């Protein structure tokens, strides 16, 4: 081997290797030392064993230095790791002293902003995926079609888009790069995807979706209180709502009849005097106060984390 640390930097592995060589009479030539070691001899075995201890120590020191450097870079807000979608990087200098500049990419930055904004408005992820494909916008991996998983991860792991980063799952740290999206919009998007009331898409987390039928999983079975889902009658192909458990004795009802019944009831309720005013009334002062309170609570939470 070129030098002993090429054998192993793990002390246990290195000791096992030396013992195997001793057991089978294998000689070890180390180029850097220009020497052939015979570990059957106590002196040679001791020299290589001590070398293994030194190699393991140096490896641990390098690991600690790297971790310390990464943590320091995180605290200083220096970009780290793979360049995130929506940004581009440039560098000044080389080695540990090099300076990393990260800024929004003029081509992909607006796409990342659009995705987060649309999620914050509860646009279905499937619709966003199809729209990006129709517009021939490639995914971060360069594929012609995005996946729902990619969209969800971009948002839930996207604190970079508000100019922040995390280190080893710790608190949010301020970054040295400009944000792509307003914080309020970003956190609304995260709330949409994190809402436990929404349907879970296997493998990609919780996602918003559009309702295809008016009352699916909204109305409840009067017998067991489970939600009703849409199905079709096997003989007439008529659409029905039926208990999602499929148990005998639970309820079902024709979809057209039930949709009309519920729609009529909702329209009558909405037509009552004062309803329109209740729904269209706004209070900018109240909204601003709520946003200020939310920001204050987020700041307080960061203090607790620190």
C-alpha positions as CSV (number, residue, x, y, z in Angstrom):
1,X,0.0,0.0,0.0
2,X,1.1,3.6,-0.5
3,X,1.0,4.4,3.2
4,X,-0.6,2.7,6.2
5,X,-3.7,4.9,6.4
6,X,-4.7,3.6,3.0
7,X,-5.3,0.2,4.7
8,X,-7.9,1.6,7.1
9,X,-8.5,4.6,9.3
10,X,-10.7,2.5,11.7
11,X,-8.5,1.1,14.4
12,X,-10.6,-2.1,14.9
13,X,-10.4,-2.9,11.1
14,X,-6.7,-2.2,11.0
15,X,-5.9,-4.4,14.0
16,X,-8.0,-7.2,12.4
17,X,-6.1,-6.8,9.1
18,X,-2.7,-7.1,10.9
19,X,-3.9,-10.2,12.8
20,X,-5.1,-11.8,9.5
21,X,-1.7,-11.1,7.9
22,X,0.2,-12.5,10.8
23,X,-2.1,-15.6,10.8
24,X,-1.5,-16.3,7.1
25,X,2.1,-15.2,6.9
26,X,1.4,-12.2,4.6
27,X,4.1,-9.5,4.3
28,X,3.0,-5.8,4.0
29,X,5.0,-3.4,1.9
30,X,4.5,0.3,2.6
31,X,5.7,2.5,-0.3
32,X,6.0,5.7,1.8
33,X,8.3,3.9,4.3
34,X,10.1,2.0,1.5
35,X,9.9,-1.1,3.8
36,X,8.4,-4.5,3.9
37,X,6.9,-5.4,7.2
38,X,6.6,-8.9,8.6
39,X,3.9,-8.7,11.3
40,X,5.0,-12.0,12.7
41,X,7.9,-10.0,14.2
42,X,7.0,-8.1,17.3
43,X,8.8,-4.9,16.2
44,X,7.1,-4.8,12.8
45,X,3.6,-5.5,14.3
46,X,4.1,-2.8,16.9
47,X,5.2,-0.2,14.3
48,X,2.1,-0.8,12.1
49,X,-0.2,-1.0,15.1
50,X,1.1,2.4,16.4
51,X,0.7,3.7,12.9
52,X,-3.0,2.6,13.0
53,X,-3.6,4.5,16.2
54,X,-2.0,7.6,14.7
55,X,-4.1,7.3,11.5
56,X,-7.4,6.9,13.5
57,X,-6.5,9.9,15.6
58,X,-5.7,12.1,12.6
59,X,-9.0,10.9,10.9
60,X,-11.0,12.0,14.0
61,X,-9.2,15.4,14.1
62,X,-10.0,16.0,10.4
63,X,-13.6,15.0,10.9
64,X,-13.9,17.4,13.9
65,X,-12.3,20.2,11.8
66,X,-14.7,19.6,8.9
67,X,-17.7,19.6,11.2
68,X,-16.5,22.7,13.0
69,X,-16.0,24.4,9.6
70,X,-19.4,23.5,8.4
71,X,-21.1,24.7,11.6
72,X,-19.2,28.0,11.4
73,X,-20.2,28.4,7.7
74,X,-23.8,27.8,8.7
75,X,-23.7,30.4,11.5
76,X,-22.2,32.9,9.0
77,X,-25.0,32.1,6.5
78,X,-22.6,30.7,3.8
79,X,-24.3,28.5,1.1
80,X,-23.4,24.9,1.5
81,X,-24.0,21.6,-0.4
82,X,-25.7,21.2,-3.7
83,X,-26.9,24.4,-5.4
84,X,-30.7,24.5,-4.7
85,X,-33.1,24.7,-7.6
86,X,-33.9,28.3,-8.4
87,X,-30.4,29.6,-7.5
88,X,-27.0,29.9,-9.2
89,X,-23.6,30.2,-7.6
90,X,-20.3,31.9,-8.4
91,X,-17.0,31.7,-6.5
92,X,-14.1,34.0,-5.6
93,X,-10.7,32.5,-4.8
94,X,-10.1,28.8,-3.9
95,X,-9.6,26.5,-1.0
96,X,-11.1,27.2,2.5
97,X,-10.9,31.0,1.9
98,X,-13.0,31.0,-1.2
99,X,-16.1,33.2,-1.2
100,X,-19.4,31.7,-2.3
101,X,-22.0,34.0,-3.9
102,X,-25.6,32.6,-4.3
103,X,-28.3,34.5,-6.2
104,X,-31.7,33.8,-7.8
105,X,-31.3,32.2,-11.2
106,X,-33.2,34.3,-13.8
107,X,-34.6,31.1,-15.5
108,X,-35.4,28.8,-12.6
109,X,-35.9,31.3,-9.8
110,X,-39.3,32.5,-11.1
111,X,-40.4,28.8,-11.4
112,X,-39.6,28.1,-7.8
113,X,-41.5,31.2,-6.8
114,X,-44.5,30.2,-8.9
115,X,-44.6,26.7,-7.4
116,X,-44.5,28.0,-3.8
117,X,-47.1,30.7,-4.5
118,X,-49.5,28.3,-6.1
119,X,-49.2,25.8,-3.3
120,X,-49.9,28.6,-0.8
121,X,-53.2,29.1,-2.7
122,X,-53.9,25.4,-2.4
123,X,-53.5,24.7,-6.1
124,X,-53.5,20.9,-6.6
125,X,-50.0,19.5,-7.0
126,X,-51.1,17.3,-9.9
127,X,-52.3,20.4,-11.8
128,X,-48.9,22.2,-11.2
129,X,-47.0,19.1,-12.4
130,X,-49.1,19.0,-15.6
131,X,-48.8,22.7,-16.2
132,X,-45.0,22.6,-15.9
133,X,-45.0,19.7,-18.4
134,X,-47.2,21.5,-20.8
135,X,-44.9,24.5,-20.7
136,X,-41.9,22.3,-21.3
137,X,-40.2,23.4,-18.0
138,X,-37.7,20.6,-17.1
139,X,-37.5,19.3,-13.5
140,X,-34.5,20.0,-11.3
141,X,-33.1,16.6,-12.5
142,X,-33.4,17.8,-16.1
143,X,-36.4,15.4,-16.8
144,X,-39.3,16.6,-19.0
145,X,-41.9,15.9,-16.3
146,X,-41.8,16.9,-12.6
147,X,-43.1,14.5,-10.0
148,X,-45.4,15.3,-7.1
149,X,-42.7,14.2,-4.7
150,X,-40.3,16.8,-6.2
151,X,-42.8,19.6,-5.8
152,X,-43.6,18.6,-2.2
153,X,-39.9,18.4,-1.2
154,X,-39.1,21.7,-2.9
155,X,-41.7,23.4,-0.6
156,X,-41.3,21.6,2.7
157,X,-37.5,21.7,2.5
158,X,-37.4,25.2,0.9
159,X,-36.3,27.5,3.7
160,X,-33.5,28.5,1.3
161,X,-36.2,30.4,-0.7
162,X,-36.7,32.8,2.2
163,X,-33.0,33.4,2.6
164,X,-32.5,30.9,5.5
165,X,-30.9,27.6,6.2
166,X,-30.7,24.9,8.9
167,X,-27.7,23.0,10.2
168,X,-28.2,19.4,11.3
169,X,-31.9,20.0,12.0
170,X,-31.2,23.0,14.2
171,X,-32.9,26.4,14.3
172,X,-33.3,28.6,11.2
173,X,-30.2,30.6,10.5
174,X,-30.1,33.7,8.3
175,X,-28.4,33.2,4.9
176,X,-26.2,35.5,2.9
177,X,-28.3,35.2,-0.2
178,X,-31.5,37.1,-1.3
179,X,-34.9,35.4,-0.8
180,X,-37.0,34.3,-3.7
181,X,-40.4,34.4,-2.0
182,X,-42.0,36.4,0.9
183,X,-42.0,34.6,4.3
184,X,-45.7,34.8,4.7
185,X,-46.3,33.1,1.3
186,X,-43.8,30.4,2.0
187,X,-45.2,29.5,5.5
188,X,-48.7,29.4,4.0
189,X,-47.5,26.9,1.4
190,X,-45.9,24.8,4.2
191,X,-49.1,24.9,6.2
192,X,-51.1,23.7,3.1
193,X,-48.8,20.7,2.6
194,X,-48.7,20.0,6.4
195,X,-52.4,20.1,7.0
196,X,-53.3,16.6,8.5
197,X,-56.8,17.0,7.1
198,X,-55.5,16.6,3.5
199,X,-55.0,13.3,1.7
200,X,-51.6,11.6,2.0
201,X,-49.9,10.7,-1.2
202,X,-47.7,7.6,-0.6
203,X,-44.1,8.5,-0.5
204,X,-44.4,12.3,-1.0
205,X,-46.1,13.5,2.1
206,X,-49.3,15.5,2.4
207,X,-50.5,17.3,-0.7
208,X,-53.4,19.5,-1.7
209,X,-55.9,18.1,-4.2
210,X,-59.0,19.0,-6.1
211,X,-62.4,17.4,-5.2
212,X,-63.9,15.5,-8.1
213,X,-67.2,14.8,-6.5
214,X,-69.2,17.3,-4.4
215,X,-69.6,15.2,-1.2
216,X,-67.0,12.5,-1.3
217,X,-65.5,12.0,2.2
218,X,-67.4,15.0,3.5
219,X,-70.8,13.4,4.2
220,X,-70.9,10.7,6.9
221,X,-72.6,7.3,7.1
222,X,-75.6,7.5,9.5
223,X,-74.9,4.0,10.7
224,X,-71.2,3.9,11.5
225,X,-70.1,7.5,11.0
226,X,-67.5,6.6,8.3
227,X,-67.2,8.9,5.3
228,X,-69.1,8.2,2.1
229,X,-67.3,7.7,-1.2
230,X,-68.4,7.6,-4.8
231,X,-69.2,4.3,-6.6
232,X,-71.3,3.1,-9.5
233,X,-74.2,0.6,-9.5
234,X,-73.1,-2.5,-11.3
235,X,-76.2,-2.9,-13.4
236,X,-77.4,0.7,-14.1
237,X,-73.9,2.4,-14.0
238,X,-75.6,5.1,-11.9
239,X,-73.3,7.0,-9.6
240,X,-73.9,6.5,-5.9
241,X,-72.5,7.7,-2.6
242,X,-71.9,4.7,-0.3
243,X,-70.2,4.1,3.0
244,X,-66.4,3.7,2.5
245,X,-66.2,0.7,4.8
246,X,-68.4,-1.3,2.4
247,X,-70.1,-3.1,5.3
248,X,-73.6,-4.5,4.8
249,X,-76.3,-2.5,6.5
250,X,-74.5,0.9,6.0
251,X,-76.0,3.6,3.9
252,X,-75.9,4.6,0.2
253,X,-77.7,7.2,-1.9
254,X,-77.9,8.3,-5.6
255,X,-75.2,11.0,-6.2
256,X,-77.5,13.2,-8.4
257,X,-80.2,13.3,-5.8
258,X,-77.9,13.9,-2.9
259,X,-75.8,16.6,-4.7
260,X,-79.0,18.5,-5.6
261,X,-80.4,18.2,-2.0
262,X,-77.2,19.5,-0.4
263,X,-76.6,22.2,-3.1
264,X,-80.1,23.5,-2.6
265,X,-79.7,23.6,1.2
266,X,-76.4,25.5,0.9
267,X,-77.8,28.0,-1.6
268,X,-80.8,28.7,0.7
269,X,-78.4,29.2,3.6
270,X,-76.1,31.6,1.6
271,X,-79.2,33.6,0.4
272,X,-80.2,34.5,4.0
273,X,-79.8,38.3,4.7
274,X,-76.4,39.3,5.9
275,X,-74.5,36.2,4.7
276,X,-72.8,37.9,1.8
277,X,-71.7,40.7,4.0
278,X,-70.3,38.3,6.5
279,X,-68.2,36.5,3.8
280,X,-67.0,39.7,2.0
281,X,-66.2,41.8,5.1
282,X,-62.5,42.4,5.5
283,X,-60.4,44.2,8.1
284,X,-56.9,45.0,6.9
285,X,-55.9,46.2,10.4
286,X,-56.9,42.9,11.9
287,X,-55.0,41.0,9.2
288,X,-51.9,43.0,9.8
289,X,-52.1,42.5,13.5
290,X,-52.4,38.7,13.0
291,X,-49.4,38.7,10.7
292,X,-47.4,40.7,13.3
293,X,-48.4,38.3,16.0
294,X,-47.4,35.3,13.9
295,X,-44.0,36.8,13.2
296,X,-43.5,37.6,16.9
297,X,-44.4,34.0,17.8
298,X,-41.9,32.6,15.2
299,X,-39.2,34.9,16.6
300,X,-40.0,33.7,20.1
301,X,-39.8,30.1,19.0
302,X,-36.4,30.7,17.5
303,X,-35.3,32.1,20.8
304,X,-36.4,29.0,22.6
305,X,-34.6,26.8,20.0
306,X,-31.4,28.8,20.5
